[in-house]
Every structure is written in structure tokens, then in C-alpha cells.
């Protein structure tokens, strides 16, 4: 594999990882209906080890603002409630029968504005990381050109490909941001 192919392979992997982290970050923000992902991975002290809730219980959405966690071992009810209390500040778990109920408050206008500011900052943070990665690879490409690994006749085409790939991932970040913004506004 040539120098250029190797660079773009590494670059693509870094961009994919960055995009994946951005999706994960933005998915944790609740807008409108509650998202089961917000609770599925909360760590619960079960049987002497920390385990994600979904490994010790059934997690279901009862309504747009309520999640029900039904542990398979009823002895874990209190531990699940404790874990939820420490992980989610805006929710107070309630134990009813054999399940833990999480009633999420509806989003206020103030909270929506707060979320919009937050996703804007997140988007800019990840776009900056994208630019930093691009600049690092641009320097590597230029160094490879100086050392003769990339001929002068190819340098312009390689840099165009770098910009094109960067633009593609920036547009993906912008698309994710736009979708989340719509969710927040339409709540």
C-alpha cells in the first residue's frame, strides 16, 4: 500500500471515530420523548460488580416521559434506583411493585434554549477537532511531498482529496446537528 493510501486509510478511521463520538455525545441529550439509551448503560452494582442496567433488567418506555426498569432479580430494585439517582440529576426514581419508574419532566423553553447552546458548542468542538485532524494530515502530506514519497504532480490532487473527505465529514456533523436542533425545537 502506498503512502497516500495509508494516510487516507488512517484519516478515514480517525474521522469515523470522531463522528461516532459526536453521535454518542449528542444522543445523550434528551429532547421530547425520553431515549432508552440514556438509561441502558447506567452502571449498577450487581453481584459485586458494576454492570449496565440492560444486563440485569428489562428497560422499556411506558410513555414519552416515563421509562420502566424491571430487574430480573427483585433484590436489585434499590441498587438500580441508587444508580439512576447518581447518574441522572433531573429524575427521581420511584419503586412500584417489581419495577423502578423514571418520570422525566417535560422540557421547558429555558431547557430547550440551554440544549441548543450546548449542541452548538458540541458541534463547534467537533468541527474544530475535524479541522485539527485535517491540518495534521495536511502537514504529513506536505512532508511526504518534500521527502519525495508523494510526487509534485500528485500533491494538488491529494490535497483536494483531503479537503473533499474533510468536507464530507463536516457535512455529516452539520446534518446530525441540524437533526438534533429540529428535535429540540419541535420537542
JOCORMO-V501106 format. One record per backbone hydrogen bond with DSSP energy under -0.5 kcal/mol. NH is the residue of the N-H (numbers start at 1). CO is the residue of the C=O. If there is no record, write none. Layout:
nh/co
NH/CO
NH/CO
//
This chain:
nh/co
6/2
7/3
8/4
9/5
10/6
11/7
12/8
13/9
14/10
15/11
16/12
17/13
18/14
19/15
20/16
21/17
22/18
23/19
24/20
25/21
26/22
27/23
28/24
28/25
29/26
31/33
34/64
36/34
38/35
39/36
40/36
41/37
42/39
44/51
46/44
46/49
49/46
51/44
53/42
54/40
55/52
56/53
57/53
58/70
60/58
60/68
62/60
62/66
63/66
66/63
67/102
68/60
69/100
70/58
70/68
71/69
72/56
73/56
74/72
76/73
77/74
80/76
81/77
82/78
83/79
84/80
85/81
86/82
87/83
88/84
89/87
91/88
93/91
94/101
96/94
96/99
99/96
100/69
101/94
101/99
102/67
103/92
103/101
104/65
104/102
105/90
112/108
113/109
114/110
115/111
116/112
117/113
118/114
119/115
120/116
121/117
122/118
123/119
124/120
125/121
126/122
127/123
128/124
129/125
130/126
131/127
132/128
133/129
134/130
135/131
136/132
137/133
138/134
139/135
140/136
141/137
142/138
143/139
144/140
145/141
146/142
147/143
148/145
149/144
150/144
151/149
154/151
155/151
156/152
158/154
159/155
160/156
161/157
162/158
163/159
164/160
165/161
166/162
167/163
168/164
169/165
170/166
171/167
172/168
173/169
174/170
175/171
176/172
177/173
178/174
179/175
180/176
181/177
182/178
183/179
184/180
185/181
186/182
187/183
//
